[in-house]
């Protein structure tokens, strides 16, 4: 048996022992390699997870859509105001908590509808009720705390304005979108547009297209021109800013630029013809804020509102919230003339307040054309013309020769009649003894339907022969000069004389109008919040003031 050599043994002893190789399964594979090898399986898993998430989201949306109920409109978007017009249809004022009146879409000219669509949502007639881009912007803004985002569709705006609160939260925005989609699928576009036009805010306190047409242009919606319709559409974007259009040059210029943009869009889409675009003119606006005569007109609205409520058998609060249109007998041109003529009449004595009351009635009919009851409704809501008892003195003497019957039987014996009563008596004389009960409301409509029409209540209270006697100047009266023109019977009389004058009346009448102007004064009483009669100031002469006012009003009438 051979034995190893010494050299071989030493070599073997000097070589280190070889470590065993680790098992193949425990080797560490780089992450990149593993991902490359398993990318197909990972992609399939991610896709499955994404599809599951999308399915879950879609399911949640479907469930949310099915559970979504279209809410009823807010009470304030249902309440309507009642509008008062003068005899020619000019806007007089309103009563009600909200300046809004519903109008059917059929009364909104098509070019006005198209102007609003061009300004607010050009895809309205074809979209699904929501704008995905706008919703995405709103969601991003809500998540990042960014600025509020606009761009909602007309349907979404209607939902926000009439059905939901205006708060800008993500949950409310999502609910708004769901309701808008459901509304679009369950209502016609015309129904949605009508709801929007009747609730959207236009500034100047006007909610809805009808109130906006009145407040900005003093017309009914159906009478809006292309230019006026485009202007209202342009206002919707920033109503509180644009409400001063016509009175603020900078605001007016800015609105005119947007107005041009709206009209150009309408022409480009074929909503108006090239001729209509060329003929469109930037409209003139009613002045804003209202002037002093606006507040003075509340005297007229008080009287007409009470009469209208009585005619309908409802309360004045029900009238104010009922959405009625009340056509009155008043002539605003004559009324504003009376306000201008009386403006500045003040007592010279300290603590004495001068009152003026003016009434004009159409003889034989009873329609009250002019009614001036005070200088400042805010300080004195009491109407001197209708409720004020004014010492008549010799102003009743011309009537003493007649023996009235019916409603005027006791008037000649009344020491302090109201100006309305005295004017009614002279109107009866002018109508050959035919008394007509004074009235201020000619027609009441609601939603385009007439619910009341006036029928003058006439009654003979004097023999025709007696009534033909012309009232002659009164001995002892202050004046008898025919300052109102040869066609009218006119005289001035009153109570007291010289420096003790307490009242002055100027009366003018013919078969067209019976007009009275009365002056009287009061001063604070000894008890708190009371007044007592006072002497009329001597400068300017009250007789001259009364006669000049009556003369100028008469000239403007004729």
PyMOL commands that set and color helices and strands:
alter all, ss='L'
color gray80, all
select helices_A, chain A and resi 6-14+24-26+31-67+75-78+105-107+110-120+132-144+154-163+170-186+189-197+209-217+221-223+226-242+249-269+274-279+292-296+298-312+316-320+332-342+384-387+393-400+406-408+411-413+419-430+464-467+498-500+542-557
alter helices_A, ss='H'
color red, helices_A
select strands_A, chain A and resi 82-85+91-95+324-328+352-361+368-372+434-436+441-446+449-453+458-460+489-495+503-509+514-524+531-534
alter strands_A, ss='S'
color yellow, strands_A
deselect
rebuild
show_as cartoon
